[in-house]
Amino acid sequence: MSILKISRLGHPVLLRPAEPIIDPSAPEIRRLVRDMAETMLDASGLGLAAPQVYQSLRLFVWRQGEGVAALLNPEIVALDPPETLGWEGCLSIPGLRGAVKRSLRVGFRGLDLEGHEVEGEAEGMVARVMQHEFDHLNGVLYPMRMHDLSLLGFTEELARHPPAENAT
């Protein structure tokens, strides 16, 4: 397994829609998922999308309990209106945090590494992470979803000077 380099804000791979995965069980896809999981854990992330490691593929991984889960060619559907404001960071935008409105619950569907269809629902932080990572697959970064840029700042500054508005 390998730690992969993470693409950062400004690289074009983060701003374009990713391509579908043709063969989910291909050895290079399995290796990519393993490497993405290791990279995410090493960087203390909650999720990681393939474009964030310079791979324009429709795939993301996220923390699932004590392990890591992967979803290939995902579809995400909001089950609630995007009304819950919460702080988000991104491994591709290091050092910054912003308050983004997301849905509390989502439905998801996609493929596992064997090419089998999987589907389910997620809520809370997992739903937020899935929406964030799904955005990456469509060329959207969290600041593009923000309605109030006064709720965007460097992590250290926000810790010292929390915004007056409660964005949790």
C-alpha positions as CSV (number, residue, x, y, z in Angstrom):
1,M,0.0,0.0,0.0
2,S,1.0,3.6,-0.6
3,I,0.3,7.1,0.7
4,L,-0.8,9.1,-2.3
5,K,-0.3,12.8,-3.0
6,I,-3.4,14.8,-2.4
7,S,-4.4,17.3,-5.1
8,R,-5.1,20.8,-3.8
9,L,-7.4,23.7,-4.6
10,G,-6.4,25.1,-8.0
11,H,-5.7,21.8,-9.7
12,P,-8.1,21.2,-12.6
13,V,-8.8,17.6,-11.6
14,L,-10.8,19.0,-8.7
15,L,-13.1,21.1,-11.0
16,R,-14.3,18.6,-13.5
17,P,-16.8,15.7,-13.4
18,A,-15.1,12.3,-12.8
19,E,-15.4,9.4,-15.2
20,P,-17.4,6.2,-14.4
21,I,-15.5,3.1,-13.4
22,I,-15.9,0.4,-16.1
23,D,-14.5,-2.6,-14.2
24,P,-14.9,-2.3,-10.4
25,S,-13.0,-5.5,-9.8
26,A,-9.9,-4.5,-11.8
27,P,-6.7,-4.9,-9.8
28,E,-5.8,-1.3,-10.3
29,I,-9.1,-0.2,-8.8
30,R,-8.6,-2.4,-5.8
31,R,-5.1,-1.0,-5.3
32,L,-6.4,2.5,-5.7
33,V,-9.1,1.9,-3.0
34,R,-6.5,0.5,-0.6
35,D,-4.1,3.4,-1.2
36,M,-6.9,5.9,-0.9
37,A,-7.9,4.4,2.5
38,E,-4.4,4.5,3.7
39,T,-3.9,8.0,2.5
40,M,-7.2,9.2,4.2
41,L,-6.3,7.6,7.5
42,D,-2.7,9.0,7.4
43,A,-4.1,12.5,6.7
44,S,-6.7,12.1,9.5
45,G,-9.5,12.6,7.0
46,L,-13.1,11.4,7.2
47,G,-13.4,10.8,3.5
48,L,-11.5,11.0,0.3
49,A,-12.6,11.0,-3.4
50,A,-10.5,9.8,-6.3
51,P,-10.1,13.2,-7.9
52,Q,-8.3,14.3,-4.6
53,V,-5.6,11.8,-5.5
54,Y,-5.4,12.9,-9.2
55,Q,-7.7,10.1,-10.4
56,S,-10.7,11.4,-12.3
57,L,-12.8,8.4,-11.4
58,R,-16.2,8.1,-9.7
59,L,-15.1,6.6,-6.4
60,F,-14.8,7.6,-2.8
61,V,-13.9,6.1,0.5
62,W,-15.0,7.1,4.1
63,R,-14.5,6.1,7.6
64,Q,-17.1,3.4,8.6
65,G,-16.8,2.6,12.3
66,E,-13.3,1.3,12.9
67,G,-12.8,0.6,9.2
68,V,-13.0,2.2,5.8
69,A,-15.8,1.7,3.2
70,A,-15.7,2.4,-0.5
71,L,-18.5,3.3,-3.0
72,L,-17.9,3.1,-6.8
73,N,-20.0,5.0,-9.4
74,P,-22.2,6.4,-6.5
75,E,-25.5,8.1,-6.7
76,I,-26.5,10.2,-3.6
77,V,-30.0,11.5,-3.0
78,A,-30.9,13.9,-0.3
79,L,-33.7,12.6,1.9
80,D,-34.1,15.9,3.8
81,P,-33.7,19.5,2.5
82,P,-30.2,20.8,2.9
83,E,-30.9,22.9,6.0
84,T,-28.3,21.7,8.5
85,L,-25.3,24.0,8.8
86,G,-22.1,22.3,9.8
87,W,-18.4,22.8,9.7
88,E,-16.4,21.1,7.0
89,G,-12.8,20.9,6.1
90,C,-11.2,19.2,3.1
91,L,-7.8,17.5,2.6
92,S,-7.6,19.4,-0.8
93,I,-8.0,22.8,1.0
94,P,-5.7,22.3,4.0
95,G,-6.0,24.5,7.1
96,L,-9.4,26.0,6.2
97,R,-12.9,25.3,7.6
98,G,-16.3,26.5,6.4
99,A,-19.9,26.2,7.4
100,V,-22.0,24.4,4.7
101,K,-25.7,23.5,4.6
102,R,-26.2,19.8,4.0
103,S,-29.0,17.3,4.3
104,L,-29.2,15.2,7.5
105,R,-30.1,12.1,5.7
106,V,-29.1,10.7,2.3
107,G,-29.9,7.6,0.2
108,F,-27.0,6.1,-1.6
109,R,-26.5,3.5,-4.3
110,G,-23.4,2.3,-6.1
111,L,-21.1,-0.6,-6.6
112,D,-18.7,-2.5,-4.3
113,L,-15.3,-3.8,-5.3
114,E,-16.8,-7.0,-6.6
115,G,-19.1,-5.0,-8.9
116,H,-22.2,-5.8,-6.8
117,E,-24.9,-3.1,-6.3
118,V,-25.1,-1.7,-2.8
119,E,-27.6,0.7,-1.5
120,G,-28.6,2.2,1.8
121,E,-29.2,5.3,3.9
122,A,-26.8,7.4,5.9
123,E,-27.4,10.1,8.4
124,G,-25.5,12.7,10.5
125,M,-21.8,13.0,10.0
126,V,-21.7,10.0,7.5
127,A,-24.3,11.7,5.4
128,R,-22.4,14.9,5.4
129,V,-19.1,13.2,4.4
130,M,-20.9,11.3,1.6
131,Q,-22.4,14.5,0.2
132,H,-19.0,16.2,0.5
133,E,-17.2,13.4,-1.3
134,F,-19.9,13.1,-3.9
135,D,-19.5,16.8,-4.7
136,H,-15.8,16.1,-5.5
137,L,-16.9,13.6,-8.1
138,N,-18.9,16.4,-9.8
139,G,-16.2,19.0,-9.6
140,V,-17.7,20.9,-6.6
141,L,-15.6,22.0,-3.6
142,Y,-17.3,22.9,-0.3
143,P,-16.7,26.7,-0.6
144,M,-18.8,26.7,-3.7
145,R,-21.7,25.5,-1.5
146,M,-21.3,28.2,1.1
147,H,-23.8,31.0,1.4
148,D,-22.0,33.0,4.0
149,L,-18.2,33.4,3.4
150,S,-17.9,35.1,6.8
151,L,-18.1,31.4,8.0
152,L,-14.9,30.4,6.1
153,G,-11.6,30.7,7.8
154,F,-8.3,29.2,8.9
155,T,-8.8,26.5,11.5
156,E,-6.5,28.2,14.0
157,E,-8.2,31.5,13.7
158,L,-11.7,30.0,14.0
159,A,-10.5,28.2,17.2
160,R,-9.3,31.5,18.6
161,H,-12.1,33.7,17.3
162,P,-15.3,31.6,16.8
163,P,-17.9,33.2,14.5
164,A,-20.7,34.9,16.4
165,E,-23.2,32.8,14.5
166,N,-23.5,29.2,15.7
167,A,-22.6,27.1,12.7
168,T,-22.6,23.7,14.3
